[in-house]
Amino acid sequence: MRRLFKKGERVRSKIDGKVMEVLKYLKANLVEVKWFDQEKKEVRTNKIKEDKLSKAA
């Protein structure tokens, strides 16, 4: 199982460009992330495949 990111690390989504924070790994290639939704003014969580993420600058 490869892990490109560590817990708490900032990553950027290749899908829409949002900067997210890694919460935990769920499966071999599935990562749970959180980000701040500026329209709704709340924190959101989601599960994204690891290959759809890259390290944030």
N, CA, C and O atoms as a DFTB+ gen file, in Angstrom:
228 C
 N C O
     1  1       0.841      -1.184       0.000
     2  2       0.000       0.000       0.000
     3  2       0.882       1.242       0.000
     4  3       1.632       1.482       0.946
     5  1       0.786       2.009      -1.045
     6  2       1.580       3.234      -1.122
     7  2       0.809       4.375      -0.476
     8  3      -0.405       4.492      -0.640
     9  1       1.520       5.202       0.252
    10  2       0.906       6.375       0.863
    11  2       1.721       7.581       0.453
    12  3       2.846       7.772       0.914
    13  1       1.148       8.389      -0.412
    14  2       1.844       9.575      -0.899
    15  2       1.733      10.741       0.073
    16  3       2.589      11.626       0.082
    17  1       0.680      10.748       0.893
    18  2       0.423      11.878       1.771
    19  2       0.322      11.411       3.216
    20  3      -0.064      10.275       3.491
    21  1       0.674      12.303       4.131
    22  2       0.563      12.012       5.559
    23  2      -0.663      12.709       6.122
    24  3      -1.198      13.635       5.511
    25  1      -1.100      12.264       7.278
    26  2      -2.240      12.868       7.950
    27  2      -1.928      14.333       8.275
    28  3      -0.857      14.634       8.803
    29  1      -2.847      15.232       7.966
    30  2      -2.663      16.648       8.241
    31  2      -1.979      17.428       7.131
    32  3      -1.836      18.647       7.227
    33  1      -1.559      16.741       6.084
    34  2      -0.852      17.391       4.982
    35  2      -1.844      18.096       4.045
    36  3      -2.963      17.623       3.846
    37  1      -1.424      19.220       3.480
    38  2      -2.255      19.973       2.535
    39  2      -2.055      19.415       1.132
    40  3      -0.924      19.243       0.676
    41  1      -3.162      19.135       0.455
    42  2      -3.119      18.602      -0.901
    43  2      -4.048      19.422      -1.785
    44  3      -4.957      20.093      -1.296
    45  1      -3.809      19.361      -3.092
    46  2      -4.648      20.065      -4.056
    47  2      -5.365      19.039      -4.924
    48  3      -4.758      18.075      -5.391
    49  1      -6.654      19.253      -5.135
    50  2      -7.457      18.377      -5.968
    51  2      -7.168      18.656      -7.437
    52  3      -7.175      19.810      -7.866
    53  1      -6.914      17.604      -8.209
    54  2      -6.711      17.757      -9.643
    55  2      -8.046      17.973     -10.367
    56  3      -8.058      18.407     -11.520
    57  1      -9.145      17.681      -9.715
    58  2     -10.467      17.804     -10.317
    59  2     -10.895      19.270     -10.404
    60  3     -11.238      19.757     -11.481
    61  1     -10.875      19.976      -9.258
    62  2     -11.366      21.354      -9.234
    63  2     -10.376      22.358      -8.650
    64  3     -10.682      23.550      -8.604
    65  1      -9.211      21.920      -8.207
    66  2      -8.180      22.834      -7.739
    67  2      -8.306      23.273      -6.293
    68  3      -7.557      24.148      -5.860
    69  1      -9.227      22.697      -5.528
    70  2      -9.391      23.072      -4.122
    71  2      -8.223      22.555      -3.294
    72  3      -7.695      21.472      -3.547
    73  1      -7.829      23.347      -2.301
    74  2      -6.811      22.899      -1.353
    75  2      -7.528      22.223      -0.197
    76  3      -8.463      22.780       0.379
    77  1      -7.079      21.013       0.140
    78  2      -7.729      20.191       1.159
    79  2      -6.699      19.704       2.155
    80  3      -5.495      19.813       1.922
    81  1      -7.173      19.170       3.261
    82  2      -6.304      18.592       4.280
    83  2      -6.627      17.117       4.416
    84  3      -7.798      16.740       4.464
    85  1      -5.597      16.273       4.479
    86  2      -5.781      14.831       4.583
    87  2      -6.176      14.477       6.016
    88  3      -5.487      14.840       6.968
    89  1      -7.300      13.759       6.156
    90  2      -7.730      13.305       7.474
    91  2      -7.212      11.908       7.766
    92  3      -6.586      11.677       8.800
    93  1      -7.473      10.964       6.849
    94  2      -7.001       9.590       7.044
    95  2      -7.138       8.795       5.757
    96  3      -7.850       9.194       4.835
    97  1      -6.447       7.672       5.709
    98  2      -6.564       6.715       4.607
    99  2      -7.649       5.710       4.963
   100  3      -7.663       5.170       6.069
   101  1      -8.556       5.460       4.028
   102  2      -9.642       4.520       4.266
   103  2      -9.328       3.143       3.699
   104  3      -9.454       2.135       4.394
   105  1      -8.916       3.103       2.429
   106  2      -8.554       1.852       1.777
   107  2      -7.211       2.052       1.103
   108  3      -6.514       3.028       1.378
   109  1      -6.848       1.141       0.230
   110  2      -5.539       1.195      -0.416
   111  2      -5.322       2.471      -1.204
   112  3      -4.202       2.981      -1.237
   113  1      -6.344       2.999      -1.834
   114  2      -6.167       4.165      -2.704
   115  2      -7.206       5.258      -2.425
   116  3      -7.385       6.159      -3.244
   117  1      -7.894       5.188      -1.275
   118  2      -8.963       6.114      -0.949
   119  2      -8.573       6.953       0.264
   120  3      -8.156       6.414       1.290
   121  1      -8.709       8.273       0.145
   122  2      -8.294       9.200       1.190
   123  2      -9.490      10.032       1.623
   124  3     -10.264      10.486       0.781
   125  1      -9.651      10.237       2.931
   126  2     -10.682      11.142       3.427
   127  2     -10.049      12.518       3.622
   128  3      -9.020      12.648       4.285
   129  1     -10.672      13.540       3.043
   130  2     -10.124      14.898       3.093
   131  2     -11.184      15.868       3.611
   132  3     -12.379      15.576       3.580
   133  1     -10.722      17.038       4.093
   134  2     -11.648      18.091       4.493
   135  2     -11.201      19.401       3.884
   136  3     -10.014      19.609       3.628
   137  1     -12.172      20.298       3.650
   138  2     -11.889      21.627       3.136
   139  2     -12.974      22.565       3.623
   140  3     -14.009      22.124       4.125
   141  1     -12.739      23.850       3.476
   142  2     -13.695      24.862       3.902
   143  2     -14.505      25.334       2.700
   144  3     -13.949      25.842       1.726
   145  1     -15.811      25.165       2.777
   146  2     -16.710      25.608       1.712
   147  2     -17.044      27.082       1.949
   148  3     -17.734      27.412       2.913
   149  1     -16.562      27.963       1.079
   150  2     -16.733      29.396       1.280
   151  2     -18.159      29.873       1.027
   152  3     -18.579      30.876       1.604
   153  1     -18.901      29.190       0.190
   154  2     -20.283      29.589      -0.076
   155  2     -21.184      29.289       1.123
   156  3     -22.008      30.120       1.503
   157  1     -21.032      28.119       1.710
   158  2     -21.873      27.702       2.832
   159  2     -21.267      28.070       4.190
   160  3     -21.943      27.975       5.214
   161  1     -19.993      28.492       4.203
   162  2     -19.277      28.876       5.427
   163  2     -19.210      27.729       6.434
   164  3     -19.502      27.905       7.617
   165  1     -18.818      26.543       5.940
   166  2     -18.667      25.389       6.826
   167  2     -17.606      24.438       6.293
   168  3     -17.220      24.511       5.126
   169  1     -17.141      23.549       7.157
   170  2     -16.124      22.568       6.799
   171  2     -16.819      21.342       6.219
   172  3     -17.784      20.833       6.789
   173  1     -16.320      20.881       5.091
   174  2     -16.871      19.699       4.415
   175  2     -15.836      18.578       4.422
   176  3     -14.633      18.840       4.435
   177  1     -16.297      17.342       4.415
   178  2     -15.414      16.188       4.276
   179  2     -15.877      15.369       3.082
   180  3     -17.052      15.382       2.716
   181  1     -14.920      14.650       2.476
   182  2     -15.229      13.823       1.318
   183  2     -14.170      12.744       1.185
   184  3     -13.091      12.842       1.770
   185  1     -14.483      11.717       0.414
   186  2     -13.542      10.639       0.127
   187  2     -13.142      10.742      -1.332
   188  3     -13.997      10.767      -2.218
   189  1     -11.830      10.802      -1.582
   190  2     -11.312      10.978      -2.939
   191  2     -10.205       9.959      -3.176
   192  3      -9.463       9.610      -2.257
   193  1     -10.100       9.484      -4.414
   194  2      -9.003       8.588      -4.762
   195  2      -7.679       9.339      -4.706
   196  3      -7.602      10.518      -5.050
   197  1      -6.647       8.641      -4.271
   198  2      -5.335       9.237      -4.060
   199  2      -4.725       9.795      -5.350
   200  3      -3.998      10.788      -5.304
   201  1      -5.004       9.187      -6.472
   202  2      -4.402       9.653      -7.729
   203  2      -5.073      10.915      -8.269
   204  3      -4.590      11.486      -9.247
   205  1      -6.163      11.363      -7.665
   206  2      -6.821      12.620      -8.045
   207  2      -6.291      13.807      -7.226
   208  3      -6.791      14.923      -7.362
   209  1      -5.274      13.566      -6.373
   210  2      -4.706      14.604      -5.514
   211  2      -3.236      14.826      -5.835
   212  3      -2.557      13.918      -6.314
   213  1      -2.743      16.037      -5.573
   214  2      -1.318      16.333      -5.696
   215  2      -0.925      17.201      -4.509
   216  3      -1.786      17.776      -3.843
   217  1       0.379      17.296      -4.244
   218  2       0.845      18.106      -3.115
   219  2       0.570      19.565      -3.382
   220  3       0.783      20.048      -4.494
   221  1       0.094      20.280      -2.365
   222  2      -0.170      21.711      -2.491
   223  2       1.137      22.482      -2.304
   224  3       2.009      22.063      -1.543
   225  1       1.261      23.584      -2.988
   226  2       2.471      24.396      -2.893
   227  2       2.468      25.233      -1.623
   228  3       3.413      25.982      -1.375
